[in-house]
């Protein structure tokens, strides 16, 4: 969020959960593109992303973990 503020990018941030208790941890809506992120710190966790969200909102969904969190924190592109 600080990164987007520093570069004057307008980003709407949300989380998502449906009645079946499926959820997405963090959602960015920027320039009409929806990017969704699921955060998992333990590598033994079985990751099951809700396909309904991806289909309904035509979103890119990414898992952020110990191995790639630096890419999430400091993106190389705006």
N, C-alpha and C positions, 0 to 999 in steps of 0.2 A: 504494500500500500504506500509506503514511503517512496519507493521507486517511482510509482505512477504519479504521485504528487510532485516529486522533484522534476519529472519530465513533463508536467502539465497534461497528463493523459487522463481523460474522464473514463472512469471504470466504475460500474455498479457491481457491488459485491453482495452475494446471497448464500444461503444454504438451502438444501432441498430435502424434504422427507414426505413420503406419501402415507396413506392409511395402512399400508402393509408394512410400515416401518422400514422401508428401504430408504437410504439416505445418501446424499453427497455432502462431503464436508465443507467444500468451498467452491463457489461459482463466481466467475468473472464475466461480466457482459460488457464487451468493449467493441465499439464500432460495428455493432450488429452480430458479432461472433461470440458464441458462448463457449467458454472453456471451463471445464469442471475438474476438480482435483479431489482425490481421496488420499488422506494421509495415513500411512501405516509405518510405524517405527520398527516393529518386530518383523523379522523376515520369515518367521514360521507361520504367520497368519495367512489363512486361506482368504484370498481376495476375490470377492464376487461383486462386480459392479452392476448396478441396475441397468439393464439394457433398455428398459422402458424410457428412462430419462434420455439416453443417447438418441433413441429413435424419435421421441416426441419433440425434442428441442434441437435436433440436428447439431449436437454438441460434440466437441472433442473432449474425451475423458482421459485423464492421466493419473497414475498412481505416483505419489511422492513418498519416497522412502529414505532410509539412511544413505543409500547409494546415489541418489540423484537430487537431494534437497537443495544443494548449492545451485543447481540449474534453475530451480524454482525461485530461490531467493534473489539471484542475480542473473536475470535473463540477458542473453546477448543481443536480442532484437527487441524493438519497441513494438 
